[in-house]
Amino acid sequence: MVPAAPIGQRRKRPAHSPQRERRAVGARPERRAGARLARASGPLALALLASCTSLAPRDDLAAEIARYYAEHASEENGRCAAPEIASVTKRKVLASSGEVTHLRVRYSYFDPSAPGAADWTRVLQAERECTGLAERDFTLVSTDLGYKVIEMSGPVREQP
């Protein structure tokens, strides 16, 4: 038996103690593997965080639908003469053949030119004139540069 060390001093182990031999030979591989895993997961965690902060890719189809809607649509029996799509909430392909696609789109809208208009971020916070949810069917054709809307259901305003 090894005598106890005085208080405040550490007891020295012999150079060839069984504990030192176990550490040197690697009798506890789970500790070393855990340390390696922790070191390897650090960069992975940083990569995941970086990908979470990146912007979503641009939705060209929704942008084309919003552009066509803003140029042609009317809402609420003509009271909203220049509505814009705030966000597309749902879309469903009704039919697709060759270059023509028929799409049903559900969206929220607002009219920035309406009296007492609110910006699009406040569309659904309170009941306001020329804001709301609606659904329309769009007909699109495929071109070399992407889709182009050629027709839309629902009320439209007169074009100059």
C-alpha positions as CSV (number, residue, x, y, z in Angstrom):
1,M,0.0,0.0,0.0
2,V,1.2,3.5,-0.9
3,P,1.3,5.9,2.0
4,A,-1.2,8.8,1.9
5,A,0.1,12.2,0.7
6,P,0.1,15.0,3.2
7,I,-2.8,17.4,2.9
8,G,-2.4,19.9,0.0
9,Q,0.0,17.7,-1.9
10,R,-0.8,15.2,-4.7
11,R,0.4,11.7,-4.5
12,K,2.6,10.7,-7.3
13,R,1.9,7.5,-9.2
14,P,4.7,5.2,-10.2
15,A,5.8,5.6,-13.9
16,H,4.4,2.2,-14.8
17,S,1.1,2.3,-12.9
18,P,-1.8,0.3,-14.4
19,Q,-3.8,3.5,-14.9
20,R,-1.1,5.1,-17.0
21,E,-0.7,2.0,-19.1
22,R,-4.5,1.8,-19.8
23,R,-4.4,5.5,-21.0
24,A,-1.4,4.9,-23.1
25,V,-2.6,1.7,-24.7
26,G,-6.2,3.0,-25.1
27,A,-8.3,0.8,-22.9
28,R,-11.0,3.6,-23.1
29,P,-11.6,4.1,-26.8
30,E,-15.1,5.5,-26.2
31,R,-13.5,8.6,-24.6
32,R,-11.1,9.2,-27.5
33,A,-13.9,8.6,-30.1
34,G,-16.2,11.0,-28.2
35,A,-13.5,13.6,-28.3
36,R,-12.9,13.1,-32.0
37,L,-16.6,13.2,-32.7
38,A,-16.9,16.5,-30.7
39,R,-14.0,18.0,-32.6
40,A,-15.5,16.9,-36.0
41,S,-19.0,18.0,-35.2
42,G,-17.9,21.6,-34.5
43,P,-17.4,22.6,-38.1
44,L,-20.5,20.6,-39.1
45,A,-22.6,22.6,-36.6
46,L,-21.1,25.9,-38.0
47,A,-22.0,24.8,-41.5
48,L,-25.6,24.0,-40.5
49,L,-26.0,27.4,-38.8
50,A,-24.6,29.2,-41.9
51,S,-27.1,27.4,-44.1
52,C,-30.0,28.4,-41.9
53,T,-29.2,32.0,-42.3
54,S,-28.9,31.9,-46.1
55,L,-31.8,33.2,-48.2
56,A,-34.2,30.9,-49.9
57,P,-33.9,30.7,-53.7
58,R,-36.0,33.1,-55.7
59,D,-39.4,31.6,-56.8
60,D,-39.6,32.8,-60.4
61,L,-43.0,31.3,-60.9
62,A,-44.6,33.1,-58.0
63,A,-42.8,36.3,-59.1
64,E,-44.3,35.9,-62.7
65,I,-47.8,35.3,-61.2
66,A,-47.5,38.3,-58.9
67,R,-46.3,40.5,-61.8
68,Y,-49.2,39.5,-64.1
69,Y,-51.7,39.9,-61.2
70,A,-50.5,43.4,-60.4
71,E,-50.8,44.4,-64.0
72,H,-54.3,43.0,-64.6
73,A,-56.3,42.1,-61.5
74,S,-59.1,43.8,-59.7
75,E,-60.6,42.7,-56.4
76,E,-63.7,43.3,-54.3
77,N,-66.1,44.1,-57.2
78,G,-63.8,46.7,-58.7
79,R,-63.2,48.7,-55.5
80,C,-59.6,47.6,-55.5
81,A,-58.2,48.7,-58.8
82,A,-54.5,48.0,-58.3
83,P,-54.1,45.0,-55.9
84,E,-50.8,43.2,-55.4
85,I,-50.1,39.7,-54.1
86,A,-48.6,39.9,-50.6
87,S,-47.8,36.1,-50.6
88,V,-48.8,32.9,-52.4
89,T,-50.1,30.6,-49.7
90,K,-50.9,27.6,-51.9
91,R,-50.6,26.4,-55.5
92,K,-51.9,23.4,-57.3
93,V,-51.4,22.1,-60.8
94,L,-54.8,21.6,-62.4
95,A,-53.5,20.3,-65.7
96,S,-50.3,20.3,-67.6
97,S,-49.7,19.3,-71.2
98,G,-46.7,20.1,-73.3
99,E,-46.0,23.8,-72.9
100,V,-49.3,24.8,-71.2
101,T,-49.9,24.6,-67.5
102,H,-53.1,25.4,-65.6
103,L,-52.4,26.4,-62.0
104,R,-54.8,27.2,-59.1
105,V,-53.2,29.8,-56.7
106,R,-54.4,30.9,-53.3
107,Y,-52.9,34.2,-52.1
108,S,-53.2,37.1,-49.8
109,Y,-53.6,40.5,-51.4
110,F,-53.5,44.2,-50.6
111,D,-54.0,47.4,-52.6
112,P,-51.4,50.1,-51.7
113,S,-53.5,52.7,-53.6
114,A,-56.7,52.1,-51.5
115,P,-57.8,54.8,-49.0
116,G,-56.2,54.0,-45.6
117,A,-54.0,51.4,-47.2
118,A,-51.6,49.4,-45.1
119,D,-48.4,47.9,-46.2
120,W,-48.4,44.2,-47.1
121,T,-46.9,43.2,-43.8
122,R,-50.1,44.2,-42.0
123,V,-52.5,42.6,-44.5
124,L,-54.0,40.0,-42.2
125,Q,-53.7,41.8,-38.8
126,A,-57.1,43.6,-39.0
127,E,-60.1,43.9,-41.3
128,R,-59.2,46.5,-43.9
129,E,-60.6,47.5,-47.2
130,C,-58.8,46.0,-50.2
131,T,-56.9,43.3,-48.2
132,G,-57.7,39.6,-47.9
133,L,-57.4,36.1,-49.3
134,A,-58.4,35.0,-52.7
135,E,-57.9,32.2,-55.2
136,R,-57.5,32.3,-59.0
137,D,-56.6,30.0,-61.9
138,F,-53.6,31.0,-64.0
139,T,-52.7,29.7,-67.5
140,L,-49.0,29.6,-68.1
141,V,-46.9,28.7,-71.1
142,S,-43.3,27.5,-70.9
143,T,-40.8,29.6,-72.8
144,D,-37.0,29.4,-73.2
145,L,-36.7,31.8,-70.3
146,G,-39.2,30.2,-67.9
147,Y,-42.9,30.4,-67.5
148,K,-45.1,33.3,-68.8
149,V,-48.7,33.9,-67.6
150,I,-51.1,34.4,-70.5
151,E,-54.5,34.3,-68.7
152,M,-56.0,34.6,-65.3
153,S,-59.5,33.9,-63.9
154,G,-61.4,36.4,-61.8
155,P,-62.1,40.1,-62.2
156,V,-59.7,42.1,-64.2
157,R,-59.4,45.8,-64.8
158,E,-59.6,47.5,-68.1
159,Q,-56.2,47.8,-69.8
160,P,-55.2,51.2,-71.3
